Structure formats: C-alpha cells, structure tokens
C-alpha cells in the first residue's frame, strides 16, 4: 500500500522535475533541508513577546491556522492583522505547507515575516511530510514548546499522530506532565494550543481520554485552541466544561482574536 506521505513526496519531486525544464534538471531537491534566512523563529519570537508584553495584564492574541498553499490569502491576513493593530502576538496553529517541502516553508516564512508583531508557529500534519519536520525544527524549533506571558502559560503541542504511523509519542504526555510545574511561580493560568484536536482524523484517539486528564491538570486551564479542520468551531469536546476552539483555514479568510484578562477571556471571529 502506498502511504499518503509517499504520494505527496512523489508529487513534489514530479513538480520540481517539470519546473527544471525540458531536460529534467532542477537546481534543488524539494526535500533538501539546506536553506538560508531566519532560523529559530519561535525562540526569537518568544523573547520579543516577553519584552513587549511582560508588564501587561491583558493580552490580545490572534490565532491563525492552515495557511498551506494560500499565499495570497495569508498575505491579506497579515495585512489585516497589521492594519487593525489589535493583536499583541500571533499563534499559527500549523500546516504552513502542503507537502513539507523546504521551498514551501521559505515562501510561508517570507509572507509571515510581514507581521508587525511576533508570531510563533506549531507543526501541522502536512508539515511532517518528507523532511518537513527537520525543516520545521531548523526554521522554528521543537515540536513541543511553551512560553509564559502575563502569568499565562501557552503550551504548544505536536498532536499529529497519523503521519508518524502512531509510533511517536504524539501527544507527548511526559512533556505535558513536566509543564504542569515547570516555572510554576510564573504562571497560574494555561492555554493549550495544538494542530489536531482529539477525535479528529490526525489525533491518536486511543489516548484521547488520557489527553483530557493531562490537559485538566494544567493550573488554571482556560481553553484549548486548534486548527486542522478548516472550519470554525467551538465545543466542549469531553463534556468536562473545557472549551476547544477550532480556527479556520486561511482560504476561508478568517482568524480568531482572543482577549485574555485577569478575569477570564473572550474571543471574536475576524473576517478579512
């Protein structure tokens, strides 16, 4: 049986072959992870977020997702976020690319670099194709990461299981457990971010209930935010009172803007 990622790799190679001209020569391999430009974007952005927002008690965060292939729409989204000037920072919930090729990562990086505020990006299932995860790690950082601002810990998780054939520990419960208490004096509320939500086709749904338990142990858990489904949604997935918010894809020209205050949070759908 030919797996989904093998189809994607074959398609990417074929496209590169055609683009090289009639003699079939191309000047790069689509999965060559050597590239120039900015590296370690998430780490740099987290430092900037801390510097810009460290003294605030109210945060406005734009959550965007699934910009893969939609460069014009993503550019329009960047322009809209800049024009409105309301977001302190942006969280991209993954699927920067269609096939995980290095060129796609570079193209998306170039578009998102136009944001006037810092942004971090999660790893999506499409980003795992080919050598995409390696490119992502070089360009952005580790698949699981967290940061604290205004006493809120944003825990960003790799929840893509299918592309790993369910072998890798995604979600990584050891990482999640460690984050319950890491830097505990600095935060008392938590927002969990992911690409694929529990009970989606990409999540390892054999461990959906343990995931609910591990999420519930985060201090002051406020909500979870995810992408992947290419539609807006809001629901109490487990019936335990914790809301999960789904962010639409860039093609549908919307994103979610959350306002976190000491008393709670509210959100709005922003269309552009």
N, C-alpha and C positions, 0 to 999 in steps of 0.2 A: 504494500500500500504506500502511495506517495503522500507524505505529510504536507500540511498546509505551508509550513515554512520552506519546504523544498520547491513547491510551486512558486512561492514568492522569490526565492533565490534564482530560479531558472528564468523567471520573467525579468528580473533586474539585470541579469547577465545578458539576456537577449536584447534588452533596450540599449545597454551600453555598447553591444556589438553593432547594432544598427546605427547608433549615433556616431560611431567611429568612421563611417563612410563605406564606400563600396568594397574597399579592400579588407574590411572587417577588423581594422586596427583601432584600438581605443587607448587613450593615454592614461587610464587609471582603471583599477579593478573596483567595482562598485562596493565591495566589502573590505577594501584596504582602509585600515584604521589610522593611517598617517594623514594628518591634516593640520593646517595652521590656524591661527586665530586664538580666540579666548578659550582657555581651559578652566576647569574647576569653577564653573559659573555659580553653582549652588553655594559653595563655601564663601565666595566673594559677596554674593547677594545677601547671605545671612549676616555677614559683617556689616553691610550697608543698612540692612533692615534694623539691626540693633542700634546703629548710630543715629538713624533717622527717627526711630520710634521708641527708643528706650525710655523716654520720660513721659510717654503718653499713657492715659488710662482708657482711651477709646481708640480702637483700630478699625480701619476700613480696608477690607481685603477683597480683591477681585479674583474669583475662581473661574478659570477658563479650562477648556479641555479639547482634545481630539481635533487638532488643527492640521492633521496629516493630509497633505495634498492640496489644501485650500489656502494657498499663499496670499491671494488677493483678499480673501475674507479675513485672514489673520492680520494682514496689514491694516485693513479697515478697523478691525477690533483694537489693534494697538493705537491707531489714531483716535478712536472713540475714548479709550481709557485716558489717553493724554489730554484730549480736549475737555473731558468732564472734570479732570483733576481731583477726583474724589478718593481714589484708592491710595493707600499707603504703600502697598506692595501687591504683587500678583503671584498666585499659585497656579501653575499649569499642571493639570492632573494626568498628563501622559498622552501617548500616541502623537508624538511630534512628527513621526514618519509613517509612510505606508509600508515600506519593505525593509526598514532598518539600514538603508544604505547610508554611507558616510556623507554623500552629497546632499541627501535629504536633511540630515542633521544640520549641515552647514547652512543650507538655504533657510531652514526654520530659525536657526540661531541669528542669521542676518536680519530676518524680519523682526524677531522678538527683541533684538538689540535696540530697536527704535523706541521701546518703552521708556517713559520718563521716570519710572520708579523701578526699584529692584524686582526681579522675579526669580522664583525657583521652579524647577520642572521635575515631575515624577517620571518614572519609567512606565510606559504603556506596553501592552502586549505586542503591538506592531513594532515597537522599538526593540523588541527582543529578537527579531528575525535576523538570520545571518550572523554577522558580527556586531549587530546593533547594540547589544548590551555593553560590549567592550568600548564602542564609540561613545555611548552614553556615559560610561564611567569616566572616560577621559575628559569629555566635554562638560559634564555636570557633576559627577561624583557618585557616591554609593547609592544603591537602590533603596536602602532604608536610611532615613536621616530624620533629624528633628532639630527644632530651634525654639527658643523662648523669647517672647517679646510681650511687654505689658502684662507679665505674670501669666501668660497663656502659652502652653507648650503645643506647638504644631508638630504632630507625629505623622511623618510621611512614609507610607509603606508600599513595598512591592507586593502586590497581591495577584500577580499574573502567574497562574499555575499551569495552564494548558500548554503554553509554549515551552515549558520545562518538562513536559510529559509527567507532571506531578512528582518528579524526583526531588527537586529543590524544595527547601523549607520556605515556601511562599503561601501564606504569610509566615514570617519568622517569629514564633512565639517566644523564643529566647530573647530576641531583640525587644519585643514588646514588653516582656516582663522586666527587663533591665531599665526600660524607660519609665516604669512606674515610679521609680525612686531616684533616678539619675537627676542631679541638680534639684532635688526636691525642695530646697529652701527658696528656689527662684520662681516657682510656679504653683498655682493652686487650681488652675483650670486647664482643660485639654480639648483640642480639636484634632480628630484623626482624619487624615487625607489618604486617598487611595485611588488607583485607576479603576479596578474592577471590584464591584461590591459583592457581598455574599449573595448567593443564589443566582449570580449571573453565569454565563457560559464559560468565563475565564477563571472564575474563582474555584478553589478546591473545596467543593461543597461537602466533602466528607468531614471537614473540620469547621464548618460554619458555626455550629453551636459552641465549640471551644473558643472560636474567634469572638463570639458575643461575650463570653466570660472575660477574656483577656481585655477587650475594649472597656468593659464595665469597671475594671479595676483601676483605670486611669483616674487620678484625682480630678474631681470637678468636671467630668466628661460633659461637654456641652453638645456636640453634634459630630457627625461624620459627613464628609463630602467626597464625592467620587465622580468619575466620568464614564467612558467606555460605551454607554448605551445609546449615545447620540440623541438623547431626548431629555427634557426637563422632567424632574420627578421629585417628590418629597413624601417620605413614608417612614413609618415605624416598622422596619423590616422584621424585627424579632418580637414585636409586641411588648417590649420592656420599657417603653417610654422614651427611648433614644431615637432621635430623628436622623435619617440618612437623606442627604440632598444630592440629586443627580444633576450634573451640569451638561448642557447641550454641546454639540459639536460646533466648530467654527462655521461650517457651511450653513447652519440654521441661524447664524448671526445673532447670538445672544450669549450672555455670561451672567454669573451671579455675583452680586456685590453684597458682602456681609458687613454689618457694623457690630462690633463686639464692644460692649460697655461693661463697667463693673457690675451692672445689674442683670446682664444677660446678652442676648443678641437679637438682631432682626436681619432680614435679607430681602433683596429685591431682584427681580429679573430685569436685566438691562438689555434692550434690543438696539442694534446699531445698523 
